[in-house]
Amino acid sequence: MAKSKKLWIFIIILLIANIVYYIGQWGGENVLQYISDSLPILCSFISVICLFIAFRGFKEFDYTKIAWLMILIGIFFFFLAETIYAYLEIVIKTDMNNVFPTLADYFWCTGYIPLFIGLAMIFIGYKKSGLPMGNSKLYNALAFLFFIISVAVIYFLLIPIINDSETNIISKVFYLFYPIADLLLVIPAAILMYITSLFGLGKISTPWKFLAFGFILFTFADLLYSYLGWQDLYGNGNLIDVAWHAGYLFIGLAGLYQKELVESLNKG
């Protein structure tokens, strides 16, 4: 059985178990804390392993391999952030509801830099290659859609956070950073998904479909987290955690499909 199919089975089982437990919350607060802190470490670690497999699958150290290396580094920073977050909450007993941002947040924010660089490298590489870039009208439609979403996010979430006199400046910066950075990742990932779909082979666009979907899940979760965290409503066992877990796993799935794509191309 292909690694991607095995991961599909694992994703379905894990997410169903995750949702069922978060709804039931058996075992009390301590058990819930251990599970809610351990699952993102597990999911991000799986994503790192899958992306590393994709990176090793490239024979030539060209811009494509470097781009996937950047994506790997970005998710690795996310993995470090998840580990640090769990250490602070479980070992040091830090009250995460009263301490924001933490050291983990700096690692999360740093991880966005290589992620964006990796996606930008792929896009620039496709543009320079002379391959079809698609209909300009679709890009205009995507730009308009992004504008509408951005206006809604700014009006309903970012402006209220900025105007909140009880939230300090550094907390505002981090609350605002996550949704903005996520949107900046979703756009190039969605564009790459569209561009690769023009090549006529579904396998070529498949990795970018899952990568884009993973970033969309991150965006959804971070938007809700920024609002709930700002309102002091976020806690262990919140169902938005499932979106983060799924995001990691779908990004890992993108890595496995990329590895299978490289192998199929190498076989002619």
Secondary structure as UniProt FT lines:
FT   HELIX           3..24
FT   TURN            26..27
FT   HELIX           28..57
FT   HELIX           63..86
FT   HELIX           87..91
FT   TURN            96..98
FT   HELIX           103..129
FT   HELIX           136..153
FT   HELIX           154..158
FT   HELIX           159..162
FT   TURN            165..166
FT   HELIX           169..197
FT   TURN            198..199
FT   HELIX           202..230
FT   TURN            231..232
FT   TURN            236..237
FT   HELIX           240..266
//
